[in-house]
Amino acid sequence: MNPITLIIIYTTIFMGPMITMLSSNLLLMWVGLEMSLLAIIPLLINKKNPRSTEAATKYFITQATASMIILLAIVLNYKQLGTWTFQQQTNNILLNMTLISLSIKLGLAPFHYWLPEVTQGIPMHTGLLLLTWQKIAPLSILFQIYHLLNPTITAILAITSIFMGAWGGLNQTQTRKIMAYSSIAHMGWMMAILPYNPNLMLLNLIIYIIMTIPMFMALMLNSSTTINSISLLWNKMPTILTMTSLILLSLGGLPPLTGFLPKWAIISELLKNNCSTLSTLMAMMALLNLFFYTRLIYSTSLTMFPTNNNSKMIPYHMNYKHNLILPTLTIISTLTLPLSPQLMM
């Protein structure tokens, strides 16, 4: 693709969520959402194959539907109250329409079916953008209107997403689909805490992004799209295999790794708000999540698969000057838990 075109596309992708985050006007928030939606489409269809075209079409249809619903809610709210912001007097149906449309954009269950398919059909670096940066704009809108949302609906969306994220990832062999289901489950945790403590949702989002980036970077180093391709790294890049295992355990929320911090804080906050049933169900689903991460680690790191070569170790010289970000983010995504007392102060 033309470098100037790429610069324009990435600038628009960057500016879209920034406009949404920094605006209090609902129409400008919607404009920011549309900018990020339209700018990422060329990246989705950059590879000239039917799979990427299908993924881009699915993404555009679902996101355009969600944008239409949220624009309808914004216009009806303006007609009712004469303001471009949601107020206490806003009709609950309009708020629920907004919540559902943003859930479609985030890929929350039961509106999640597009996310694994789209992630599977696009390149790794675009998948990373889709599962991290593209989540920021809808979550920033939810952060601004959290006090107006119905806690029952958000709890249903949360527990359904955590359940589908855990259950859907169990029988997957494609790494991109596993990361997509992981994203669905993490979004469920963020939705669960949103009505009670939105700052914890931000903490969860930051830690999720910090864990997802090195995971995708490790997968991109060897173009590992399946579990089998990761398992063949044991004699080529053993360091990457160790990093991958640690990040997967952190994504599963195993103490004492960083991924345990948001789960611990969210369950504590839910118990303070007398949501013991919800927190118990979430903890049980987190075990299911951890199970498929552990199974992935077992099949890639703890078993030795047959290889085509006879040598035990193949020398692989990774250019560490250009890859310092990977070990740095791996350390952050696994060893931040001891700093949690300072974060809670």
C-alpha positions, 0 to 999 in steps of 0.5 A: 500500500502507498506509504502516504495512504498508510499514514492517512489511514493510521492517523485517522484510526488514531484520531477516531477514538481520541475524538470520542474520548475527548468529546462530551457531545454525542454527535462528535462521539459518533463521528469518532466511532465512524472515523475509526470504523471507515479507516480500518476497512482498507487494512482489513482487505489489504491482503487480496484473498477471499477470507480477508474480503469476507472478514471486512464485509462482516466487520463493516455490516455489524459495525454499520448496524451498531452505528445506525442504532446509536445514531438513532438513539442520539437523534431521538434523545435530541428530539426529546430533550434538545441536548446532545448529551444523555441526561437523567431524564433520557428515556431508558429505551434510548439508553438500552439502545445505546448499550446494545449498539456499543455491545455490538461494537465491542463484540460482547455476547450475545453479539460476539459471533462476528469477532472470532471470524473477523479476527481469523480472516485478517493479518496479525497486526490488524487483529491486534489493532481490532482487539485493542485500539478499536475497543477504546472508543466504545468503552470511553462512551460507556465510561461517560454514561455508566451512571445511567446504565441499567445494572441488570442488563450490564450484568447479563451482558457481562456474565454471558460474555465471560461464559461465551469467551471461556466456552468458545475458546475451549475447542480452538486450535487457531491462535487468532480465534483464541485471542478473540475469545480471550477479548470477549471474556475480558470485555465481560469482566469490564462490563461487570464492574462498569456500573459500580467502579468505572476506574477499575474498568479502565485499569482492566482495559490497560492491563488487558492491552499490555498483555495482548500486545506482547502476545501478538508480537510473539505470535507475529515473530514466527507467523504462528497462526495455529497451536501446532506452529507454536509447538514447533518453536521449542528448538528454534526460539525457546525464549519466545516459548517461555514468554508466550507461556507466561503471558498466557498464564497472565491472561488467564488471571493466575496469581502472582502474575499481572492478570490476577490484579484486575480480577482480584480488584473486580471481585472485591468491588462486586462483593462490596456491592453485594453481588456475590452470585455474579462474582462467584459465577465470574470466578468459576468462568475464569477457571474455565478460561485458565483451563484452556490457556493451561491446555495451550501451554501444555501442548506447546511448551510441556510436550515435544512434538516431532520435527523435520530436523535432527538437530536439537537446537537451531541457532536463531539470532533475534535482533534484540535492538528492535525487539526490546519492546517484547521482553519489556511488555512481557515483564510488565504483563507478568510482574506488576502485581507486587505494585498493586498496593501502590495502585490501590492507594 
